[in-house]
Amino acid sequence: MLFALIAAIVLIAAAECAVFNLPFWRTLGASTDTNAVHNTLGAGLQRTDEGLLRVTDPTKAYLELTADGTSDYLRVDTVSDEAIEQANQQAQADTQSDAATESSDGNTEGNTDSKSSKPLSSIHIRVDVGGQAGRVQWLSPSVERSHIVKASGSGTVRVWIVEKLGAVVPISDARANVRVPFAVNGLRMAAMAVILLLIAIWRPGSRLWRIALNPSSTRQRLAFTGIMLVVCAAFGASIIWQLRHAQPLVFHTENGYTYDFDQYAHVADSLIAGRSWLDLPVPDQLAQTADPYDVPTRLKLLEDGVSPIYWDYAFYNGHWYSYFGVLPAALLFVPYRLLTGMILPTSAAEQFLTMLFIVFFSMLVLRVVHRVMPATSLAAASLTVTGALLGAQVGYLAYRTNFYQVPFAASLALTSLGLWFWLGADTCARPLRKADRWSVGDTKPLSLPRLAAGALCIAANFGCRPTFTLTALLAFPLFWPQIRALVGELRARRISWGKALHAPLAVILPAAVVVAPLMVWNQVRFSSPFNFGNAYQFTVSDMTRYTTPLEDMPATIWYYLFLPLRFTNHFPWLSISPAPMPVWGYYEVMVGALFTATPLMLLAFALPFLRKLEMHGLRPWLTGCLVLAGVLVVFDSYVGGLGWRYSCDFGWLAALAAAPCLLWLVNGREPSRTLAGANDAVSGDGIAHVTPWRWLTRWIVTLLTIWTLIIAVLSCFVLSRDDSLIVNNPSVWYQVQSWFSLLQ
């Protein structure tokens, strides 16, 4: 153990000092000479009074200097923070002056020749050396490492400012022949340590392959609790930051829609006030429109300056509504409003629900693992849980935190907890009281409280993401032995109707307690208990008539499952993948698909063929998960089109269906009662008695899991995705990009 720890430290230190700091070693002999205090400016650049550069002609916007070939890098110097702040103040003053001028002379078109623009926080540059054009790259004034730019060769160097006309960039000069400073990055070293740790604990010879999964073990329960506490601490820190710093998210574009991302906060205010509609202004022109759902009609209203028209809100009978499930608003946003008097940031609520989903889904997967293969190891169980979370799109949910993800995160958490209760209904460790148990025939007795708790959670999906209520159908394959025995006992008249109804009522009554008020809520708003108002939303099309064109259905389903990853030769080495459709239809840009971004999910297709694998009664239920996943893929394709977030509807089901095959690959086909004799699932000395095939499959599964985790992380940095990090938090994007920029 000590030797492995020392080896890991040496490996990380070597990578940090020798690989990531290779430019430092290569530029030790750089001359650092410069031929002028200031660079020669192209005719398309002009220095401002604060020392910044303004683009006056993008075709001639460059800085010119000379390189002597002693260094393959140059440094772009930026102006001081004080100069940037002074330029910002001047731009704000000029904007206010322009606005006053427009108001006084009646010019509604505005002054297109504004005196000043705010300095850019990120800059696109291109370095040409000796007449050879380089590639466009990014520079952030706040990230020192991004100021060092690759520029191989000697002769005349031109640093092009690749920005639009009028842009102001906080660049002063560029310096060639520089020595790259030595830099140690703690976060980068921590990332390498995490990867090495995962390899260490999952490699075929690790100790985790020799420890049996035992859910009854106090030590293992404490270990699981500790891991989940780390997860909760990470989410908790982000949630606290959101609570302290988040601002109302309302944006308006001129002659365009108003974007208000605090939908749940508005619903909470309506609930507190005792009304069903949202207290948002409705323009008279919109209220008087005969068909407000017609897209050309709405566009005409926007062109005429009618405002506000809210994007992705439901409009019905002269009021604004939210078509998203009301339960998160009632359980999270209302109490927070009443206790603090402030609105709960949507991002904080989404992260809290995602945190609950990680905890509950991990518990569910571990219960499935123990049922399917009781004699398995901690390594196999942890690989299965990690792969299942990634397949369930936890990376997407953890990254994208606006109101669109709230119902998904809420339903995933509720469904995971509900199924965990149901799967444990016949596996109680302690004897049940007579009033709490129900049995029929020779079947295992069921815990009525667990049946009720599971039904309550799953029925609550009706107030979050209603498609998840289809999970209730999984009760039939899960409890089919009890259902079949109950029918037989009733036919033979060996059981009274009163006793026979105990279990069904334990499921139906809690579900009714939740669903009934939600149906009343829908009835009050849209005159139907099953109408959630999604057809009345203002979005890219008329949703009262929209369905995915049938010509697009095969392509949409294919993209959900097999849209290929698209790799690039620069950070983050991933890009959005094009998804062309035969005819126009709604789609959200995606990085990959379920089976390409998380390849271990392909094992779900092997489930029907593992007929000889003993699954201890869960085969029908897991097959039901696979079938339901297929149904939801088709349903989402037809109703919603192609949306990355819709993968959350079925990804978790595919992950559960893939678990038995993954366990078989790393453990063996039929485990015996003791772990040490589990058909080379584990051997006493760790690896000596493991067959070469099993050794290979363990490495493959381990590396694919780590690969999937890396893809999920890199997906957060992809450009042009919705809520791209380079726009929402550019400092983080440029900081991580700078780790690799000098090596490309």
Residue pairs with C-beta under 8 A, 6 or more apart in sequence:
4 200
8 193
8 196
8 200
11 196
12 189
12 192
12 193
12 196
15 192
16 184
16 185
16 188
16 189
16 192
17 184
18 25
19 743
20 185
20 188
20 739
20 743
21 180
21 182
21 183
21 184
22 742
22 743
23 72
23 73
23 148
23 180
23 742
23 743
24 179
24 180
24 181
24 182
24 183
26 72
26 180
27 70
27 71
27 72
27 73
27 178
27 179
27 180
28 179
29 70
30 70
30 71
30 177
30 178
30 179
31 68
31 70
31 71
31 177
32 177
32 178
32 179
33 68
33 177
34 65
34 175
34 176
34 177
35 65
35 66
36 65
37 173
38 172
38 173
39 63
39 64
39 65
39 159
39 173
39 174
40 63
40 64
40 65
41 47
41 53
41 62
41 63
41 64
42 60
42 61
42 62
42 63
42 64
42 158
43 56
43 57
43 60
44 55
44 56
44 57
44 58
44 59
44 60
44 61
44 62
45 53
45 54
45 55
45 56
45 60
45 61
45 62
45 63
45 161
46 53
46 54
46 56
47 53
47 54
48 54
48 87
48 116
48 168
50 79
50 83
50 84
50 86
50 87
50 90
51 79
51 83
51 172
52 79
52 83
52 84
52 87
52 119
52 168
52 169
52 170
52 171
52 172
53 161
53 168
53 169
53 171
53 172
54 117
54 166
54 167
54 168
54 169
55 61
55 161
55 163
55 164
55 165
55 166
55 167
55 168
55 169
56 165
56 166
57 165
58 161
58 162
58 163
58 164
58 165
61 160
61 161
61 162
61 163
62 158
62 159
62 160
62 161
63 158
63 159
63 161
63 171
63 173
63 174
64 156
64 157
64 158
64 159
65 74
65 156
65 157
65 159
65 173
65 174
65 175
65 176
66 155
66 156
66 157
66 176
67 74
67 129
67 151
67 153
67 154
67 155
67 157
67 176
67 177
68 154
68 176
68 177
69 153
69 154
70 177
71 176
71 177
71 178
71 179
71 180
72 150
72 151
72 152
72 153
73 148
73 149
73 150
73 151
73 178
73 180
73 742
74 127
74 148
74 149
74 151
74 157
74 159
74 174
74 175
74 176
74 177
74 178
75 147
75 148
75 149
75 174
75 175
75 178
76 125
76 139
76 147
76 149
76 159
76 171
76 173
76 174
76 175
77 147
77 171
77 172
77 173
77 174
77 175
78 141
78 147
78 170
78 171
78 172
79 170
79 171
79 172
83 170
84 119
84 141
84 170
87 116
87 118
87 119
87 168
87 170
88 118
88 119
90 116
91 116
91 117
91 118
91 119
91 168
92 118
94 114
94 115
94 116
95 114
95 116
97 115
98 110
98 111
98 114
98 115
101 107
101 111
102 108
102 110
102 111
114 166
116 168
117 166
117 167
117 168
118 168
119 168
119 169
119 170
120 163
120 167
120 168
120 169
120 170
121 140
121 141
121 142
121 730
122 138
122 139
122 140
122 726
122 730
122 734
123 138
123 139
123 140
123 141
123 161
123 163
123 169
123 170
123 171
124 136
124 137
124 138
124 139
124 161
124 162
124 163
125 136
125 137
125 138
125 139
125 149
125 159
125 160
125 161
125 162
126 133
126 134
126 135
126 136
126 137
126 159
126 160
126 162
127 134
127 137
127 149
127 150
127 151
127 157
127 158
127 159
127 160
128 134
128 157
128 158
128 160
129 151
129 152
129 153
129 154
129 155
129 156
129 157
130 153
130 154
130 155
130 156
131 155
131 156
132 153
134 150
134 151
135 570
136 162
137 149
137 570
137 741
138 146
138 726
138 734
138 737
139 146
139 147
139 149
139 734
140 146
140 730
140 731
140 734
140 735
141 170
142 731
142 734
143 731
143 734
143 735
143 738
145 183
145 735
145 738
145 739
145 741
145 742
146 734
146 737
146 738
146 741
148 178
148 180
148 741
148 742
149 159
149 741
150 741
150 742
150 744
151 157
151 176
157 174
157 176
159 174
161 167
161 169
161 171
163 169
180 742
185 739
188 739
195 706
198 702
198 705
198 706
198 709
199 702
199 706
200 206
201 208
201 379
201 382
202 208
202 379
202 382
202 383
202 698
202 702
202 705
202 706
203 698
203 699
203 702
204 686
204 687
204 690
204 694
204 695
204 698
204 699
204 702
205 686
205 687
206 379
206 686
207 686
208 377
208 378
208 379
208 382
209 377
209 378
209 379
209 380
209 682
209 686
209 687
209 698
210 377
210 682
210 683
210 684
210 686
211 377
211 378
211 379
212 375
212 376
212 377
212 378
212 675
212 682
213 220
213 366
213 369
213 370
213 376
213 377
213 378
213 380
213 381
214 220
215 221
215 366
215 367
215 370
216 429
220 378
224 362
224 366
228 358
228 359
228 362
231 355
231 358
231 359
232 355
232 359
235 351
235 352
235 354
235 355
236 355
238 351
239 348
239 351
239 352
242 345
242 347
242 348
242 351
243 344
243 345
243 348
246 345
246 347
246 348
248 262
248 343
249 259
249 260
249 261
249 262
249 346
249 402
250 258
250 259
250 260
250 261
250 262
251 258
251 259
251 260
252 258
252 259
252 307
252 308
253 259
255 302
255 303
255 305
256 302
257 302
257 309
257 310
257 311
257 538
258 307
258 308
258 309
258 310
258 311
259 310
259 311
260 266
260 280
260 310
260 311
260 313
261 346
261 402
261 403
262 343
262 346
262 403
263 313
263 322
263 324
263 346
263 403
264 322
264 324
264 328
264 329
264 332
264 333
264 344
264 346
264 349
264 403
264 406
265 329
265 333
265 337
265 343
265 344
265 346
266 278
266 279
266 280
266 322
267 278
267 322
267 324
267 326
267 329
267 333
268 329
268 330
268 333
268 334
268 336
268 337
268 343
268 344
269 278
269 279
269 337
269 343
270 276
270 277
270 278
270 279
271 326
271 329
271 330
271 334
272 334
272 337
272 338
273 279
276 321
276 521
276 524
276 525
277 319
277 320
277 321
277 525
278 313
278 319
278 320
278 321
278 322
280 308
280 310
280 313
280 320
281 308
282 315
282 318
282 319
282 320
283 301
283 306
283 307
283 308
283 309
285 301
285 304
285 306
286 292
286 301
286 306
286 309
286 315
287 318
289 297
289 301
291 297
292 298
292 315
292 538
293 315
293 536
293 538
293 542
293 543
293 544
293 545
294 542
295 540
295 541
295 542
298 309
298 538
301 309
302 309
309 538
310 320
310 538
311 538
311 539
312 537
312 538
312 539
313 320
313 321
313 322
313 323
313 537
313 538
314 320
314 321
314 322
314 323
314 533
314 534
314 536
314 537
314 538
315 321
315 536
315 537
315 538
316 525
316 526
316 533
316 536
321 525
321 526
321 533
321 536
322 329
322 533
323 532
323 533
323 534
323 536
323 537
324 403
324 406
324 407
325 407
325 410
325 462
325 463
325 464
325 465
325 466
325 532
326 463
326 518
326 521
327 410
327 460
327 463
327 464
327 518
328 349
328 353
328 406
328 407
328 410
328 464
330 463
332 344
332 349
332 352
332 353
333 343
333 344
333 349
336 342
336 343
336 344
337 343
337 344
346 401
346 402
346 403
346 406
347 401
347 402
349 406
350 397
350 401
350 402
350 403
350 405
350 406
350 409
351 398
351 401
353 406
353 409
353 410
353 412
353 413
354 394
354 397
354 398
354 401
354 405
354 409
354 413
356 409
356 413
356 417
357 392
357 394
357 397
357 409
357 412
357 413
357 416
358 389
358 394
360 413
360 416
360 417
360 420
361 388
361 389
361 392
361 394
361 412
361 413
361 416
361 652
362 385
362 389
363 416
363 417
363 420
364 416
364 417
364 419
364 420
364 423
364 656
365 384
365 385
365 388
365 389
365 655
365 656
365 659
366 381
366 385
367 420
367 423
367 424
368 423
368 618
368 622
368 656
368 659
369 376
369 380
369 381
369 384
369 385
369 659
369 663
370 376
370 381
371 423
371 427
371 615
371 616
371 617
371 618
372 615
372 616
372 618
372 622
372 659
372 660
372 663
373 380
373 660
373 663
373 664
373 667
373 671
374 616
374 671
375 667
375 671
375 672
375 673
375 674
375 675
375 678
375 681
376 663
376 667
376 671
376 675
376 678
376 681
377 667
377 675
377 681
377 682
379 666
379 698
380 662
380 663
380 666
380 667
380 681
383 662
383 666
383 701
383 702
383 705
384 659
384 662
384 663
386 705
386 709
387 598
387 600
387 601
387 655
387 658
387 662
387 701
387 705
387 708
388 652
388 655
388 656
388 658
388 659
389 655
390 598
390 705
390 708
390 709
390 712
391 594
391 598
391 600
391 601
391 651
391 652
391 654
391 655
391 658
392 412
392 648
392 651
392 652
392 655
393 645
393 647
393 648
393 651
393 652
394 712
395 712
395 713
395 715
395 716
396 405
396 644
396 645
396 647
396 648
396 715
397 405
397 408
397 409
397 412
397 648
399 715
399 716
399 723
400 645
400 722
400 723
402 723
404 645
405 645
405 648
407 464
407 465
408 465
408 645
408 648
408 649
410 464
410 465
411 461
411 464
411 465
411 467
411 468
412 468
412 648
412 652
414 457
414 458
414 460
414 461
414 464
414 468
415 457
415 458
415 461
415 468
415 471
415 652
416 652
417 454
417 457
418 453
418 454
418 455
418 456
418 457
418 458
418 471
419 454
419 458
419 471
419 474
420 454
421 450
421 451
421 453
421 454
421 457
422 450
422 451
422 454
422 474
422 475
422 478
422 479
423 478
424 447
424 450
425 446
425 447
425 450
425 451
425 454
425 479
426 444
426 445
426 446
426 447
428 447
428 450
432 445
432 447
435 448
436 447
436 448
436 449
437 445
437 446
437 447
437 448
438 445
438 446
438 448
438 451
438 499
438 502
438 503
438 506
439 445
439 446
440 482
440 485
440 486
440 489
440 495
440 500
441 485
441 486
441 488
441 489
442 485
443 481
443 482
443 485
444 481
444 482
446 479
446 482
446 503
448 502
448 503
448 506
449 506
451 503
451 506
451 507
452 506
452 507
452 509
452 510
453 510
454 507
455 472
455 506
455 507
455 508
455 510
455 511
456 510
456 511
456 513
456 514
458 468
458 469
458 471
458 472
458 511
459 469
459 472
459 510
459 511
459 512
459 514
459 515
460 514
461 467
461 468
461 469
461 471
462 469
462 514
462 515
462 518
462 519
463 514
463 518
463 521
465 649
466 532
467 632
467 635
467 636
467 649
468 649
470 628
470 631
470 632
471 628
472 511
473 624
473 628
474 621
474 624
474 625
474 628
475 507
476 483
476 624
477 620
477 621
477 623
477 624
478 620
478 621
478 624
480 620
481 617
482 503
486 495
486 500
486 503
489 495
489 500
490 497
490 500
519 529
519 530
520 529
522 528
522 529
522 530
522 531
522 532
522 533
523 529
525 531
525 533
526 532
526 533
526 536
534 543
535 543
535 544
536 543
536 544
537 543
540 586
541 586
546 586
547 638
547 639
548 556
548 585
548 586
548 637
548 638
548 639
548 640
548 641
549 581
549 582
549 583
549 584
549 585
551 582
551 583
552 581
552 582
552 583
552 585
552 641
553 634
553 637
553 638
555 579
555 580
555 581
555 582
556 581
556 585
556 587
556 637
556 641
556 642
557 633
557 634
557 637
559 579
559 587
559 590
559 593
559 642
560 593
560 594
560 633
560 636
560 637
560 642
560 646
560 647
561 593
561 594
561 595
561 633
562 593
562 595
562 596
563 577
563 579
563 590
563 592
563 593
563 596
564 577
564 592
564 593
564 596
565 574
565 577
565 591
565 592
565 596
565 597
565 711
566 574
566 575
566 576
566 577
566 578
566 591
567 573
567 574
567 575
568 574
568 575
569 744
570 744
571 717
571 736
571 737
571 740
571 741
571 744
572 714
572 717
572 718
572 737
573 714
574 591
574 711
574 714
574 715
574 717
574 718
575 591
575 718
575 719
575 720
576 589
576 590
576 591
576 718
576 719
576 720
576 721
577 589
577 590
577 591
577 592
579 587
579 589
579 590
579 642
581 587
585 641
585 642
586 640
586 641
586 642
586 643
587 641
587 642
587 643
588 642
588 643
588 644
588 645
588 722
589 644
589 720
589 721
589 722
590 642
590 644
591 597
591 644
591 711
591 715
591 718
591 721
592 711
592 715
593 647
594 601
594 647
594 650
594 651
594 654
595 601
595 602
597 708
597 711
597 712
597 715
598 651
598 708
598 711
599 704
599 707
599 708
600 658
600 662
600 701
600 704
600 705
600 708
601 651
601 654
601 655
601 658
602 658
603 658
603 661
603 662
603 665
604 626
604 629
604 654
604 655
604 657
604 658
604 661
606 661
607 622
607 623
607 626
607 657
607 658
607 660
607 661
608 623
608 626
610 660
610 661
610 664
612 669
612 670
613 660
613 664
613 669
613 670
614 670
615 622
615 660
618 660
622 656
622 657
622 659
622 660
623 657
625 653
625 654
625 656
625 657
626 653
626 654
626 657
628 650
628 653
629 650
629 651
629 653
629 654
629 657
630 650
632 649
632 650
632 653
633 650
636 643
636 646
636 649
636 650
640 646
644 722
662 701
665 697
665 698
665 700
665 701
666 681
666 694
666 697
666 698
666 701
667 678
667 679
667 681
667 682
668 678
668 679
668 680
668 681
668 694
669 679
670 679
671 678
671 679
671 681
672 678
672 679
675 681
675 682
676 682
676 683
676 684
680 689
680 690
680 691
680 694
683 689
683 690
687 695
690 698
715 721
716 725
717 725
717 726
717 733
717 736
717 737
718 724
719 726
725 732
725 733
726 733
726 734
